[in-house]
Amino acid sequence: MKNISCLNLLFASHNLSIQYNGSNLCVIICSGTVFAIYHHLNPIYISWLLIKLSVKNVNMARILVTGGAGFIGSTIAAMLVSQDEDVTVLDNMSLGKEYELNDVKDKIRLVAGDIANPEDVEKA
């Protein structure tokens, strides 16, 4: 698995890269609650992470932005799209608004769902 050296997490000093169904998946967390990301049935718990993002070195098959319909997540999604990344946004829409993604809605895949629900993560 390749580490994503370009993510500088303000409250955590590690990178998150997941091998999922044979392809690399970069997961970017943009929400204020505690999540479980299911990977090989072992949940990795992650709390609020603010992300400073420079995606020059990302070489992933696709990027999943959770909470991507919120202000921070939609900004990150737009930055990724501007660098021709394949972006999927997963948001439960409790605080996020679809209009935040108006500028990139034709260039991303939006999935309404909760990251704590394995079926929603699978769908994304």
Beta strands, then each sheet from edge to edge (+ up, - down):
strand 1: 7-9
strand 2: 17-20
strand 3: 23-29
strand 4: 35-39
strand 5: 42-46
strand 6: 51-53
strand 7: 62-66
strand 8: 87-91
strand 9: 108-112
sheet 1: 1+ 6-
sheet 2: 2+ 3- 7- 8- 9-
sheet 3: 4+ 5-
end
